[in-house]
Amino acid sequence: MREAGIAELLSEGRSRPLTVVYEDLVADPAAELARVLSFLGIDHPKGIGFSSGYRQIADPISEGWVQRFREEKQKGWQNVGW
């Protein structure tokens, strides 16, 4: 919900944001770096690599924790946001 509000605010100001998705960054950090540099209009130096040092840790157990948190946090809400 917060992202939608930010997107609306930026569109009113005619700003064009770039969204970097965590899973994409973890899966291929070099490609995401190239995409960010391209978005900024910066040439990607040849031969320069990039490694984020991050790895995806999400699994069915952590997803279960997320769902439990969301359900507990929204208990009694009329409009569920997640």
C-alpha positions as CSV (number, residue, x, y, z in Angstrom):
1,M,0.0,0.0,0.0
2,R,2.8,2.4,0.8
3,E,4.5,1.7,-2.5
4,A,1.2,2.6,-4.3
5,G,1.1,6.0,-2.5
6,I,4.8,6.7,-3.3
7,A,4.2,5.8,-7.0
8,E,1.2,8.1,-7.1
9,L,3.2,10.9,-5.5
10,L,6.1,10.5,-7.9
11,S,3.8,10.4,-11.0
12,E,2.2,13.7,-9.9
13,G,5.7,15.2,-9.8
14,R,6.5,13.6,-13.2
15,S,9.3,11.6,-11.6
16,R,10.1,8.2,-13.1
17,P,11.4,5.8,-10.4
18,L,13.3,2.7,-10.9
19,T,12.2,-0.3,-8.9
20,V,15.0,-2.7,-7.9
21,V,13.5,-6.0,-6.8
22,Y,15.5,-7.8,-4.1
23,E,15.1,-11.2,-5.7
24,D,16.4,-9.9,-9.0
25,L,19.4,-8.3,-7.3
26,V,20.2,-11.5,-5.5
27,A,19.7,-13.7,-8.6
28,D,21.9,-11.6,-10.9
29,P,23.6,-8.6,-9.2
30,A,25.7,-7.7,-12.3
31,A,22.6,-7.4,-14.5
32,E,20.8,-5.3,-11.9
33,L,23.8,-3.0,-11.6
34,A,23.9,-2.6,-15.4
35,R,20.1,-1.8,-15.4
36,V,20.5,0.8,-12.7
37,L,23.5,2.4,-14.5
38,S,21.5,2.4,-17.7
39,F,18.5,4.0,-16.0
40,L,20.9,6.8,-14.7
41,G,22.4,7.3,-18.1
42,I,25.8,6.1,-16.9
43,D,27.9,3.8,-19.2
44,H,28.8,0.5,-17.5
45,P,32.6,0.3,-17.5
46,K,33.8,-2.8,-19.4
47,G,35.4,-5.5,-17.3
48,I,33.9,-4.2,-14.0
49,G,32.0,-6.9,-12.1
50,F,29.7,-6.7,-9.2
51,S,28.9,-9.1,-6.4
52,S,26.3,-8.1,-3.8
53,G,27.4,-10.7,-1.2
54,Y,23.7,-11.4,-0.5
55,R,21.9,-14.6,-1.1
56,Q,18.2,-15.3,-1.0
57,I,17.2,-17.0,2.3
58,A,13.5,-17.2,1.7
59,D,12.1,-20.7,2.0
60,P,8.7,-22.2,2.9
61,I,9.4,-21.9,6.6
62,S,10.2,-18.1,6.5
63,E,7.2,-17.6,4.2
64,G,5.1,-19.3,6.8
65,W,6.4,-16.8,9.4
66,V,5.6,-13.9,7.1
67,Q,2.0,-15.1,6.6
68,R,1.6,-15.7,10.4
69,F,2.9,-12.1,11.1
70,R,0.5,-10.6,8.5
71,E,-2.5,-12.5,9.9
72,E,-1.7,-11.6,13.5
73,K,-1.0,-8.0,12.6
74,Q,-4.3,-7.6,10.7
75,K,-6.5,-9.5,13.2
76,G,-9.8,-7.6,13.4
77,W,-9.1,-5.4,10.4
78,Q,-12.0,-4.8,8.0
79,N,-9.7,-4.2,5.0
80,V,-6.8,-6.6,4.9
81,G,-3.8,-5.0,3.2
82,W,-1.4,-7.9,2.6
